[in-house]
């Protein structure tokens, strides 16, 4: 039987977000075509056009991105802005040229001003200076959102954009040189347990507050919005609550079963003090997250233990 559901292409399907979106759509028997990984360089415009022209998708999820934590953003700012600008611009323009029915672009909570009131509403975008530690990445993501809006305004393209909070879950990046705070803490704590270390060293003071969303919740929200949202304005996707890095480290310590000490390296940068998204817009549309923090951490650690030899963990 021929499927009547939209033919879907997921750019970045080998990553944490893209793979979660694929799992979510496949659970409903959507015909999903996955991005062939490094075999296809999304920074090359002709390559991207030829790829999508051969697939002819009706829906596109633009989850491909170069991402990383404070260290990676500080060490490779040019790569972060170039790679993200090129990938998202090429995919978006090809979607327009090939008349894709609908495209969803994934932004990031770092698009909001460093001093934005908390929780951060969608309308706070472009109202103040950005956090310096990840400014190139944030500027690229803002450009993607504005580009999607411009293509909608000029060409009538049905492009929507979402702003997820900090994500975690299966297929996360556990490389200590480029990972975000949660997978880095999970890996450090696990290795400290295995080696019987006396302590785990953590960047910053531990006082900053961060919101975390399990990637399967994000995938569920993205699928929901593709079915139910067709407007120009961005939509925040988050858990609706935040946690200090100290309390996160304590929770990870419990989940992993590490009995040593937590030591904070206060001379290292914390980043912005708080990043909490206002999710009233998406909840008003009818979606809410369903995976709690402890349950999400437990399942992520279980996945890490099963895949420790294969995940990004160098």
Beta strands, then each sheet from edge to edge (+ up, - down):
strand 1: 8-11
strand 2: 32-34
strand 3: 59-62
strand 4: 102-106
strand 5: 159-164
strand 6: 166-168
strand 7: 199-203
strand 8: 209-214
strand 9: 235-237
strand 10: 242-244
strand 11: 261-265
strand 12: 274-275
sheet 1: 2+ 1+ 3+ 4+ 5+ 9+
sheet 2: 6+ 8+ 10-
sheet 3: 6+ 8+ 12+
sheet 4: 7+ 11+
end
